[in-house]
Each structure stands twice: as C-alpha cells, then as structure tokens.
Amino acid sequence: MKEASQNAGRLQRSVTHKTGVIIICAGMLAAASVLLLFHHQQAVSVILLAAIGVSSLPLLIETVREVMRLNFSVDFLAVLSIATALLLGELWVAAIVILMLSGGKTLEDIATRRASSVLRALAKRMPQVAHRIDENGLAIDVSIETIQIGNRVVLYPHELCPVDGIVLKGSGGMDESYLTGEPFLIEKAPGTNVLSGAVNGDSVLTIQATRLASDSRYAKIVEVLHASEQNRPKIRRLGDRIGSWYTPLALGVALLSWFFSGVPDRFLAVLVIATPCPLLIAIPIAIIGAISVGARYGIIIKDPSILERLNSCRTLLVDKTGTLTYGKPILSDIVCLGRWPREALLQLAASLERYSKHPLANAVTTAVKDEGLPFLNAENVCESPGKGLTGQVDGHSLTLTGQSKLPRDLARELSPVTPGLECVVLIDGLVAGLLHFQDQPRNESKPFLKHLGSRHKIDKVVLLSGDRPAEVSLFAAGMGISEVYGGKSPEEKVEIVRKMTAQAPTLYIGDGINDAPAMLNATAAVALGVNSDVTAEAAGAVILQSSLASVDELIHIGNRMRRIALLSAAGGMGLSLAGMAAAAAGYLTPIEGVLLQEAIDLLSILNSLRMILPTGPLSDFHVPSLPVRNEVSVEARSKLVSAEH
C-alpha cells in the first residue's frame, strides 16, 4: 500500500513537473510571437533558445540512453528533428517539436494518473496505523509496516482491520464485502480468521497477526492493480515493432529528398512530420483508458494484453463450481448415522459453522435459521487447511470435515453411503451424520454460454471439473455442454488445456485455486471473484463481482480498446506518411510540416481519449431475471448416478 501511494506521488510530481515545463515553454513561445510582431528578431532568437534549452534536456537524456542500448525508437526521430532544426537555424520548428512531444508525454501521464484512481483509492483506504499490544499489555499506535507475525492487535468497533490474523479474544461480526463481495456480516469468535481491509462491527476484537501487512489479502489486491499498470502490453510492443521499420523508412525518405533536391530543408520537413505521436502516445492512452474503464466496472485488468487476445479465442474452457454455479450450496439432506436426532445434529453443526468461511458453512447456518433453531455457544474454534473445522459446542467436541479426510476406521463406516457434495459430522470422535448439499447453477450461466457462441465466435465449450464425473455430466446436460471432463486433477486439467490451446486459442474461466495451473496454459484466463490469490495471479483479468456478465463486459472493453487504438495508430501513421510524401516533394516547409504533424497528433490523441470517456452499457448480454433450471429428467438423473456405480 505504501508503494502504491509512493508511486502515485511520483506520478503526480512527474505530471506537475512536465506541466510546468510546458507552461514555461508555451509562455516563452507566446512572448517570442509578440516580440516578432515588433521585429525584435534577436530577442526572439534568445527566447526560443531558452525555451529549447529548458524543455529539451530531459528528452535528450532519455533518448541518448535508448540509443546507447541500440534502441532506435520513434523518439529518435523527434530528437533528430530538433537537432536538425537547430543546425539549420529553424528555431521555431525545434521549439514546436519539443512542445508537441512534451505535451504528448504529459498527456500520457495524466491518463495514467486517471487510470490509477482505483489503485490510489484502495491504497488510501487502507489504515496506516495499528493498535499493537506491547509487553505491558497496553495498546499502542504503531505503523502497520512494523507489525510482525504473532503480534497481538486490538481492533476497535467500526475500524478497518490492518492485517490478516486470527481472533484471540472477543466475538462479533465483520463486513468483508469490500474484499469478497458477500453482502452479509461474517461472525467472528476466538479461533476464526480475519482479513485485512474488512470493517469491524460493534465489538472489540483482539487478533493475532498471521501475515505481514505487505503479504495480506488486501495488499495482494493492490499489487494486482499495480502490476496492471507496470505490465507492458502486447499491443504496445506492436507499436514498438512498427517503429523499428518506421524510423529507418522516415530517415530514408528524408535523406533521399535531400539528396535529389539538394535542399536540406526538405530533410527537416520530412523528419518533423514523421514524428509518430500516434505510436508514442495514442496507443498507450487507449490501453490505460481500458484499464480505467475495467476498474470502473469492477474488473481488474492485470495483464492488458488479454484485451487483445480475448477476441481471438474460439474455445471456452470453464470450471463448474463457483463459475457456472453460484458456489453457494444449499443443504439438501441430513443423514443421521448415530444416536443424534436430525434437529440436534443440524443445531450443533450450524453453531460451529457460523464461524467458518467455507462455502458450505452458509448453507448450514441458513438452514438452521429457516427452521427457527437457536445457535449454541462455541469455543476453541479452529479451521485448519486440510483438517476441517473443529471446536467445542455445548460441551461436545465437534469436527466437520470431508469423507476423504477421515481416518480409515471411520471411513469404513461410510463406505455404503453414496459420495458427493457432503460434510461428515463427528461428535465426540464418533461419526454422527452426513450433511448433503446441492450447488445451484447461476441463472446467467446457460444464456451466457449461448451468447458467447452467437456474438463472440466461441465455437466450442468444454466443461472441466474436479467433481465426480456423474455430477459433472448431469450438470453439463442441463447447460447444453457436450464436451465434459469430470473428476480431473489440476495436473490433468493442464494437459487438457494444453491440448485444446494447440488446436485453437482458448479462454479459461475459473475461480478456484486448482484452476491456476490450467489458466497459465490457456491463451487468455479470467478469474471470477477473489477467492484465491493464486488464481488471481494466474489470470489476465479478475472479475471482482464474480459475475459472468462482467466477462462479457471485459470482452467488449477489449474490442473497443482495440478499435480505438488501431484507428489512432493506423489513421495517424497514414496521415504522417502522406505528409512525408508531400514534404519530400517540396510542398511543405519545415514550419508547415511541424504544424501539420501537431494537428495529426491532436486528432490521434483525442481519438484515444474516447476510451476513458463515459459511455453507455458496454455489454449486449442481458442477465435473465428468472433462474435457469437444470433441465434434466428424473430418469436421466437416475441413469447417470447408476452408471457411476
């Protein structure tokens, strides 16, 4: 967070400095124009030289560095134009070229700063002070950067949590919607986890830091946004590649016009109109504008090159749970396997699950509320990865876990029971029952898949899932998906994605940590939600709202950015090439050439700035208002389940 604030400050200082240079340069040019009216030519020359000296030094230093790296980019043409103009005594031409180039670079910084508004808002929102408990048991205010793993921190009512941690003392609710999108309060008690950036409720909590502030979930989200600004996208590299042939072409035309005409002014006229601002400025502005628009729609564009690749994808690879389904299962059945009756089993399980963030937990707590049963007091709550949820409820030791995590002797008791989306309840070390769940498909899933085929040229949809094959096939039949891979491990998913990507460009959409390896092997990857930091790192874009409709918005943002960027580049370069021909033929003087190039640059930049202007709806996909039912008959369901066994 501190780095984001520092970068924002540096960017602001850069804009301020460049703006100041432009104002000084423009003021000097205005003064020179006034003196020219009174025929004070010597004073005009002095002022123009001063303006050139003030403005050209930073550009000269930057270009010399690039030339020393043997990188003769399009900036080289601008500096060569300035040097040639000075040698030929065309001070007005040199000053205008400098003003044009400096103005373009400043405009890029301003667009970058505007695109960074969400990043700055996130960084500003994060608290910089934490209340650490010292050796004497007193809460002292310290910078969050000084908080170490294991430190105890007091969190007062309605404060933002400064670090990820675990509750040591106190109970209450926390609003994590800013991070997770969930609109309800998450109950907290000793042993439960808390996330940095979450808003505390009405209670005082004492937590123990489990991560440094720089490694927290909130910091990771800020880093993803920051990486999107630092990442050099493919379409910009395309501009550099164009510049690699455009620079020698412009030099060749300029030299030939000088050689055949014997007039050095033609060399200068060609150079000044050849300065390709559309490549230097217009394309980056369109890209940065797309990042800004994405953030406005709740889409973090981590790798801007995804905006170019999305349109080429012809195969959709999609995960099931949490992607095509809501990832919010409902409790469908309770199987009692011991002495505990159904209501008591549900009440005990829900009293422990209310402190869990597992996707199944909300289904259990919702069920107990619907039945009007009260929650019981829970203590010593612990949720360890791979071990399930444990705690003491009403004097009983409770464990909620998966069947695969049970010891062999306990697992044998469940062997006759059909496996599926379930949770095993152990009370005082004995298997007491099973909680069965169903994950409902999103009401937008089926229409979204059809929309991608009809409007975005997706030829094939492939369902990839780690869930059992019968369940995946059943779900795919309801979605109209014919190619299905169920029960696949992350490694098997990678092989399938590699094979599909070799045949055609692929788009992978997923939300779980087991999707990350497969995402890295797809042409383009989109993560739904922020449930996994690893998935977010592997994806080119992250949809914060966890909505498939936002994926369509991302595709439209990419299409719009590409159209605007290519129009700016192609249109600007085309006009510049026409101007070069006119200058080489002697129809343009150097001062006319530089003024014409200024007009071309302005048109290209204004066209690119359309990307960050408010627009109407970017998506043509409309989410249905009614739930889409999984249209599979009872007979088909029975056949699928029977086939598995």
C-alpha positions in Angstrom: 0.0 0.0 0.0 2.8 2.3 0.9 4.5 1.6 -2.5 1.2 2.4 -4.3 1.0 5.7 -2.5 4.6 6.5 -3.3 4.1 5.6 -7.0 1.0 7.8 -7.1 3.0 10.6 -5.5 5.9 10.2 -8.1 3.4 10.2 -10.9 1.8 13.4 -9.6 5.2 15.1 -9.3 6.1 14.0 -12.8 2.8 15.4 -14.2 3.4 18.7 -12.2 7.0 19.0 -13.4 6.2 18.3 -17.1 3.2 20.6 -16.9 5.4 23.3 -15.5 7.9 22.9 -18.3 5.1 23.0 -20.9 3.7 26.2 -19.4 7.2 27.8 -19.4 7.9 26.7 -22.9 4.5 27.9 -24.2 4.9 31.2 -22.3 8.3 31.8 -24.0 6.8 30.9 -27.4 4.0 33.4 -26.8 6.5 36.1 -25.7 8.6 35.4 -28.8 5.5 35.7 -31.0 4.7 39.1 -29.5 8.3 40.3 -30.0 8.2 39.0 -33.6 5.4 41.4 -34.3 7.7 44.3 -33.3 10.6 42.9 -35.3 12.8 42.2 -32.3 14.4 39.2 -34.1 17.5 39.0 -31.8 15.3 38.9 -28.7 13.1 36.3 -30.3 16.1 34.0 -31.0 17.3 34.3 -27.4 13.8 33.4 -26.0 13.4 30.5 -28.4 16.9 29.1 -27.5 16.0 29.5 -23.8 12.7 27.6 -24.4 14.5 24.8 -26.3 17.1 24.6 -23.6 14.6 24.3 -20.7 12.4 21.7 -22.4 14.8 19.5 -24.5 17.3 18.4 -21.8 15.1 15.6 -20.2 14.1 14.3 -23.7 17.7 14.4 -24.9 18.9 12.4 -21.8 16.2 9.8 -22.3 16.8 9.3 -26.0 20.6 9.1 -25.5 20.0 6.2 -23.0 17.9 4.4 -25.6 20.4 4.9 -28.4 23.2 3.5 -26.1 21.1 0.4 -25.8 21.0 0.3 -29.6 17.2 1.0 -29.5 16.5 3.5 -32.2 12.8 4.0 -31.3 10.5 6.6 -32.7 11.7 9.1 -30.0 14.9 9.1 -32.0 13.1 10.8 -34.9 11.9 13.6 -32.7 15.3 14.4 -31.2 16.9 14.2 -34.6 14.3 16.7 -35.9 15.1 19.0 -33.0 18.9 18.7 -33.7 18.5 19.2 -37.4 16.2 22.3 -36.9 18.9 23.8 -34.6 21.6 23.2 -37.2 19.5 24.8 -39.9 18.5 27.7 -37.7 14.9 26.7 -37.6 14.3 27.7 -34.0 10.6 27.9 -34.3 10.4 24.4 -35.7 12.6 23.0 -32.9 10.6 24.7 -30.2 7.2 23.5 -31.6 8.5 19.9 -31.9 9.7 20.0 -28.3 6.3 21.4 -27.1 4.5 18.8 -29.1 6.5 15.9 -27.7 6.5 17.2 -24.1 2.7 17.8 -24.3 2.1 14.3 -25.5 4.1 12.7 -22.8 2.4 14.8 -20.2 -1.0 13.8 -21.5 0.1 10.1 -21.2 1.0 10.7 -17.5 -2.4 12.4 -16.9 -4.2 9.5 -18.4 -2.1 7.1 -16.3 -3.0 9.0 -13.2 -6.7 8.9 -14.1 -6.4 5.2 -14.7 -4.8 4.7 -11.4 -7.6 6.3 -9.4 -8.9 2.9 -8.2 -5.4 1.9 -7.1 -5.0 5.1 -5.2 -8.4 4.7 -3.6 -7.5 1.2 -2.4 -4.2 2.4 -1.1 -5.7 5.4 0.6 -8.5 3.3 2.2 -6.0 1.0 4.0 -5.3 2.1 7.5 -1.7 3.1 8.2 -1.8 2.7 12.0 -2.5 -0.4 14.1 -3.1 -0.7 17.9 -0.4 -3.2 18.9 -0.4 -4.7 22.4 3.0 -4.2 24.0 4.8 -6.1 26.7 2.8 -4.4 29.4 -0.5 -5.3 27.9 -1.2 -1.7 26.7 -2.4 -0.9 23.2 0.0 1.5 21.4 -0.4 3.0 18.0 2.3 1.9 15.5 2.7 1.8 11.8 1.2 -1.3 10.2 4.6 -1.9 8.5 6.1 -2.7 12.0 3.5 -5.4 12.8 5.2 -8.8 12.8 3.7 -12.3 12.6 2.5 -13.2 16.1 1.9 -9.7 17.3 -1.4 -9.0 19.1 -3.5 -6.2 17.8 -6.7 -4.6 19.2 -9.4 -3.8 16.7 -12.0 -1.3 17.9 -15.6 -1.0 16.7 -16.1 0.1 13.0 -12.3 0.1 12.3 -10.7 -1.4 9.3 -8.7 -4.5 10.0 -5.0 -3.6 9.4 -3.6 -7.2 8.9 -4.7 -10.7 8.3 -5.0 -12.6 11.6 -6.8 -14.9 13.9 -9.2 -13.8 16.7 -7.8 -14.3 20.2 -10.5 -12.6 22.2 -13.9 -11.2 21.6 -16.8 -12.0 19.3 -18.9 -10.1 16.8 -19.4 -9.6 13.1 -17.2 -8.2 10.3 -18.1 -6.8 6.9 -15.8 -8.4 4.3 -17.9 -7.3 1.3 -15.2 -4.9 0.1 -13.0 -7.9 -0.4 -15.3 -10.8 -1.0 -18.5 -9.2 -2.4 -20.6 -11.1 0.2 -23.2 -8.6 1.5 -23.6 -10.1 5.0 -21.6 -9.9 8.2 -19.2 -12.8 8.9 -19.4 -13.9 12.6 -16.1 -13.9 14.4 -15.1 -15.7 17.6 -11.8 -16.9 19.1 -10.1 -19.1 16.6 -11.6 -17.6 13.4 -9.7 -15.8 10.7 -10.0 -12.1 9.9 -9.0 -10.3 6.7 -7.2 -7.0 6.3 -9.4 -4.3 4.9 -12.6 -5.8 6.5 -14.7 -3.5 8.6 -15.2 -4.5 12.2 -18.7 -4.5 13.7 -19.7 -3.2 17.2 -17.4 -5.4 19.2 -13.8 -5.0 20.3 -11.6 -7.8 19.0 -8.1 -8.9 19.9 -6.4 -10.6 17.0 -3.0 -12.2 16.4 -1.3 -11.3 13.1 -0.7 -14.3 10.8 0.7 -12.3 7.9 2.7 -9.2 7.4 0.8 -6.2 6.2 2.6 -6.5 2.8 1.5 -10.1 2.4 -2.1 -9.6 3.4 -5.1 -10.3 1.2 -5.8 -6.6 0.8 -2.2 -5.8 -0.1 -2.3 -8.6 -2.8 -5.3 -7.0 -4.4 -3.5 -3.6 -4.5 -0.4 -5.4 -6.0 -2.6 -6.9 -8.8 -3.8 -3.5 -9.7 -0.3 -2.0 -9.5 1.0 -4.9 -11.7 -1.6 -4.0 -14.4 0.0 -0.5 -14.7 3.5 -1.8 -14.8 2.9 -4.6 -17.3 3.9 -3.7 -20.8 1.1 -5.0 -23.0 1.5 -6.8 -26.4 -0.3 -4.1 -28.4 2.3 -1.5 -27.2 5.1 -3.9 -28.3 3.3 -3.9 -31.7 3.8 -0.1 -31.7 7.5 -0.6 -31.0 7.8 -3.1 -33.8 6.1 -0.7 -36.2 8.6 1.9 -35.0 11.5 -0.4 -35.8 10.7 -0.2 -39.5 9.1 3.2 -39.5 12.2 5.0 -38.1 14.6 3.8 -40.9 11.8 4.4 -43.5 11.4 8.0 -42.4 15.1 8.6 -42.3 15.4 7.0 -45.8 12.7 9.3 -47.3 14.3 12.3 -45.6 17.8 11.6 -46.9 16.6 10.8 -50.4 14.6 14.0 -50.6 17.7 15.9 -49.5 19.9 14.0 -52.0 17.7 14.5 -55.1 16.6 18.1 -54.3 19.8 19.4 -52.7 17.6 21.3 -50.3 18.4 20.4 -46.6 15.1 22.0 -45.5 13.3 19.1 -47.2 15.2 16.7 -44.9 13.9 18.6 -41.9 10.4 18.9 -43.2 10.1 15.1 -43.7 11.5 14.4 -40.2 9.2 16.8 -38.3 6.1 15.4 -40.0 7.3 11.8 -39.5 7.4 12.1 -35.7 4.9 9.3 -34.9 3.0 10.6 -31.9 0.2 8.1 -32.5 2.6 5.3 -31.7 4.3 7.1 -28.8 1.2 8.4 -27.1 -2.2 7.4 -28.6 -1.9 3.6 -28.2 -0.8 3.7 -24.5 -3.6 6.2 -23.7 -6.1 3.8 -25.2 -4.7 0.9 -23.2 -4.6 2.8 -19.9 -8.1 4.1 -20.6 -9.3 0.5 -20.9 -7.7 -0.4 -17.6 -9.6 2.6 -16.1 -12.9 1.5 -17.6 -12.4 -2.0 -16.4 -11.8 -0.8 -12.8 -15.0 1.3 -13.1 -16.9 -1.9 -13.9 -15.2 -4.0 -11.1 -12.8 -5.7 -13.4 -9.0 -5.7 -12.6 -7.1 -6.0 -15.9 -3.9 -7.5 -14.5 -2.3 -8.2 -17.9 -3.5 -5.6 -20.5 -2.5 -7.9 -23.4 -5.6 -10.0 -22.5 -7.6 -7.2 -24.1 -6.1 -8.1 -27.5 -6.2 -11.9 -27.0 -9.8 -12.3 -25.9 -11.2 -11.6 -29.4 -9.1 -14.4 -30.9 -10.4 -17.1 -28.5 -12.5 -19.8 -30.1 -12.7 -22.5 -27.4 -14.1 -21.8 -23.9 -12.8 -23.9 -21.0 -14.9 -23.4 -18.0 -14.9 -24.7 -14.4 -18.1 -25.7 -12.8 -18.2 -24.9 -9.0 -18.2 -21.2 -8.3 -18.0 -20.4 -12.0 -21.2 -21.8 -13.7 -22.7 -22.3 -10.3 -23.0 -19.8 -7.5 -20.6 -21.6 -5.3 -23.2 -21.2 -2.6 -24.6 -24.7 -2.0 -27.9 -25.3 -0.2 -28.4 -28.0 2.5 -30.4 -30.7 0.7 -30.4 -33.6 3.1 -29.2 -34.7 6.6 -28.4 -38.3 7.2 -28.3 -39.4 10.8 -25.8 -42.2 11.5 -25.7 -42.3 15.3 -27.8 -41.5 18.3 -28.2 -37.8 17.5 -31.6 -36.8 16.0 -31.8 -34.6 12.9 -32.5 -31.3 14.6 -29.8 -31.7 17.3 -27.3 -32.6 14.6 -28.2 -29.6 12.5 -28.1 -27.3 15.5 -24.7 -28.5 16.7 -23.2 -28.3 13.2 -24.6 -24.8 12.5 -23.3 -23.4 15.8 -19.8 -24.3 14.7 -20.2 -23.5 11.0 -21.3 -19.9 11.8 -17.6 -19.1 12.4 -16.4 -20.7 9.2 -15.9 -19.1 5.7 -16.2 -22.4 3.9 -18.8 -22.3 1.1 -20.8 -25.0 2.8 -21.0 -23.1 6.1 -23.5 -20.5 5.0 -25.8 -23.3 3.7 -25.9 -24.9 7.2 -26.4 -21.6 9.1 -29.2 -20.6 6.7 -30.9 -24.0 7.2 -30.9 -23.7 11.0 -32.3 -20.1 10.8 -35.0 -21.3 8.4 -36.0 -23.9 11.0 -36.0 -21.4 13.8 -33.4 -23.2 15.9 -31.1 -21.1 18.1 -27.3 -21.1 17.8 -25.4 -22.7 20.7 -22.2 -21.2 22.2 -19.0 -22.4 20.5 -15.4 -22.3 21.9 -11.9 -23.1 20.7 -12.9 -22.8 17.1 -10.2 -23.9 14.7 -10.2 -24.2 10.9 -7.0 -25.7 9.6 -6.5 -26.3 5.9 -6.9 -30.0 5.0 -8.3 -30.9 8.5 -11.7 -29.4 8.6 -13.5 -27.3 11.2 -13.2 -28.2 14.9 -14.5 -26.8 18.2 -16.4 -27.2 21.4 -20.2 -26.8 21.2 -22.5 -27.2 24.2 -19.9 -29.4 26.0 -19.3 -31.7 23.0 -16.2 -32.0 20.8 -17.3 -31.4 17.2 -15.5 -31.9 13.9 -16.9 -31.1 10.4 -14.8 -32.4 7.6 -14.8 -34.3 4.3 -15.1 -38.0 3.9 -11.6 -38.2 2.3 -10.0 -36.7 5.3 -11.3 -39.3 7.8 -9.1 -42.0 9.3 -9.6 -45.4 7.7 -11.5 -46.9 10.6 -14.1 -44.1 10.5 -14.2 -44.0 6.7 -15.3 -47.7 6.6 -18.5 -46.8 8.3 -19.4 -44.5 5.4 -18.4 -46.9 2.6 -22.1 -47.9 1.8 -23.0 -44.2 1.6 -23.1 -42.5 -1.8 -20.3 -40.0 -2.1 -21.0 -36.5 -3.3 -21.0 -32.9 -2.1 -21.2 -33.6 1.6 -19.8 -32.9 5.0 -19.2 -35.5 7.7 -20.2 -34.6 11.3 -18.2 -36.2 14.1 -19.4 -35.7 17.7 -17.0 -36.7 20.5 -14.9 -38.6 18.0 -17.8 -40.7 16.5 -19.4 -40.3 13.1 -22.8 -38.8 13.9 -24.2 -38.0 10.4 -23.8 -36.5 6.9 -24.8 -33.2 5.6 -25.6 -33.3 1.8 -25.5 -30.2 -0.4 -26.5 -29.0 -3.8 -24.8 -26.2 -5.7 -27.3 -24.3 -7.9 -26.4 -23.1 -11.4 -26.2 -19.4 -11.9 -29.3 -18.0 -13.7 -26.9 -16.4 -16.2 -24.8 -19.5 -17.0 -26.8 -21.1 -19.8 -27.7 -17.9 -21.6 -24.1 -16.7 -21.2 -22.7 -19.8 -22.9 -25.1 -19.3 -25.8 -24.2 -15.6 -26.0 -20.5 -16.4 -26.4 -21.2 -18.7 -29.3 -23.6 -16.3 -31.1 -21.9 -13.0 -30.5 -18.2 -13.7 -29.7 -17.3 -16.6 -32.1 -16.8 -19.2 -29.4 -17.0 -22.5 -31.4 -16.7 -25.0 -28.6 -17.4 -25.1 -24.9 -15.6 -27.5 -22.6 -16.6 -28.2 -19.0 -13.6 -29.0 -16.8 -14.2 -30.0 -13.2 -12.7 -31.9 -10.3 -16.1 -33.0 -9.1 -17.2 -36.6 -9.6 -18.0 -37.4 -13.3 -21.7 -38.3 -12.8 -22.4 -35.0 -11.2 -20.5 -33.0 -13.8 -22.2 -34.9 -16.7 -25.6 -34.2 -15.1 -24.8 -30.5 -14.8 -23.4 -30.3 -18.3 -26.5 -31.8 -19.8 -28.6 -29.1 -18.2 -26.2 -26.4 -19.6 -26.2 -27.9 -23.1 -22.4 -28.6 -22.9 -21.4 -31.7 -24.9 -17.7 -32.0 -24.1 -17.2 -32.8 -20.5 -14.3 -33.7 -18.3 -15.1 -34.6 -14.7 -13.0 -35.8 -11.8 -9.9 -34.2 -13.2 -6.9 -33.2 -11.0 -5.1 -29.9 -11.6 -2.4 -31.7 -13.5 -4.9 -33.4 -15.7 -6.6 -30.1 -16.4 -3.3 -28.7 -17.5 -2.9 -31.4 -20.1 -6.4 -30.9 -21.4 -5.9 -27.1 -21.7 -2.5 -27.6 -23.5 -4.1 -29.9 -26.0 -7.1 -27.6 -26.6 -4.8 -24.5 -26.9 -2.7 -26.2 -29.5 -5.8 -26.7 -31.6 -7.3 -23.2 -31.2 -6.9 -20.1 -29.0 -8.6 -20.8 -25.6 -10.4 -18.7 -22.9 -10.3 -20.2 -19.4 -12.8 -19.0 -16.8 -12.4 -20.3 -13.2 -12.4 -19.3 -9.6 -10.6 -22.0 -7.6 -7.0 -22.4 -6.7 -7.0 -25.7 -8.6 -7.7 -23.7 -11.8 -4.5 -21.7 -11.6 -2.1 -24.1 -13.3 -4.6 -24.6 -16.2 -5.1 -20.9 -16.5 -1.4 -20.3 -17.1 -1.6 -22.6 -20.2 -4.6 -21.0 -21.8 -4.5 -18.2 -24.4 -6.5 -16.0 -22.0 -7.6 -16.5 -18.5 -10.3 -14.8 -16.4 -10.7 -15.3 -12.6 -14.2 -15.0 -11.2 -14.0 -13.4 -7.7 -11.1 -13.0 -5.4 -11.4 -16.3 -3.5 -7.8 -17.3 -4.4 -4.8 -15.1 -4.6 -3.0 -17.8 -6.7 -5.9 -17.8 -9.2 -5.8 -14.0 -9.5 -2.1 -14.1 -10.2 -2.5 -16.7 -12.9 -5.4 -14.9 -14.6 -5.1 -12.0 -17.0 -8.1 -10.3 -15.5 -10.1 -10.6 -12.3 -13.8 -10.1 -12.0 -14.4 -8.7 -8.5 -18.2 -9.1 -8.6 -18.0 -12.8 -9.5 -20.4 -12.4 -12.4 -20.4 -13.9 -15.8 -22.0 -10.8 -17.2 -18.8 -8.9 -16.3 -16.8 -11.3 -18.5 -18.9 -10.1 -21.4 -18.2 -6.5 -20.4 -14.4 -7.4 -20.4 -14.7 -8.7 -23.9 -16.4 -5.5 -25.1 -13.9 -3.3 -23.3 -11.1 -5.2 -25.2 -12.9 -4.8 -28.5 -13.5 -1.1 -28.0 -9.9 -0.5 -26.9 -8.6 -2.4 -29.9 -10.7 -0.4 -32.4 -9.8 2.9 -30.9 -6.0 2.1 -30.6 -5.8 0.7 -34.2 -7.8 3.7 -35.6 -5.4 6.1 -33.7 -2.3 4.3 -34.9 -3.3 3.5 -38.4 -5.0 6.8 -39.1 -2.2 8.8 -37.6 0.5 6.9 -39.3 -1.3 7.1 -42.6 -1.7 10.8 -42.4 2.0 11.1 -41.4 3.1 9.0 -44.4 1.0 11.2 -46.7 2.6 14.3 -45.1 6.1 12.8 -45.6 5.4 12.4 -49.3 4.3 16.0 -49.6 7.3 17.2 -47.7 9.7 15.1 -49.8 8.1 16.6 -52.9 8.7 20.1 -51.6 5.0 21.0 -50.9 5.6 21.6 -47.2 8.1 23.8 -45.5 9.5 22.6 -42.1 7.3 25.0 -40.1 4.2 23.9 -42.1 5.2 20.2 -41.6 5.5 20.6 -37.8 2.1 22.4 -37.6 0.5 19.7 -39.7 2.0 17.0 -37.5 0.7 18.8 -34.5 -2.8 18.6 -35.9 -2.4 14.8 -36.7 -1.1 14.1 -33.2 -4.0 16.0 -31.7 -6.6 14.0 -33.7 -4.9 10.7 -32.7 -4.8 11.6 -29.0 -8.3 12.9 -28.9 -9.5 9.7 -30.6 -7.7 7.6 -27.9 -9.1 9.6 -25.1 -12.5 8.4 -26.2 -11.6 5.2 -24.3 -11.9 6.9 -20.9 -15.0 9.0 -21.6 -18.3 7.8 -20.1 -20.2 5.5 -22.4 -23.5 3.6 -22.4 -23.7 -0.1 -21.5 -20.6 -1.9 -22.8 -22.3 -5.3 -22.8 -25.0 -6.7 -25.0 -25.6 -9.7 -22.7 -28.7 -9.4 -20.6 -28.9 -11.4 -17.4 -32.2 -13.3 -17.2 -34.5 -12.3 -14.3 -35.6 -15.8 -13.6 -33.4 -18.8 -12.5 -32.4 -21.1 -15.3 -33.3 -24.7 -14.2 -31.2 -27.7 -14.9 -33.5 -29.3 -17.5 -32.6 -32.9 -16.8 -35.4 -35.5 -16.3 -35.6 -37.7 -13.2 -34.9 -40.7 -15.4 -31.7 -39.2 -16.8 -30.5 -38.3 -13.3 -31.1 -41.9 -12.2 -29.2 -43.3 -15.2 -26.2 -41.0 -14.5 -26.0 -42.0 -10.9 -26.4 -45.7 -11.7 -23.7 -45.5 -14.4 -21.2 -44.2 -11.8 -21.8 -47.2 -9.5 
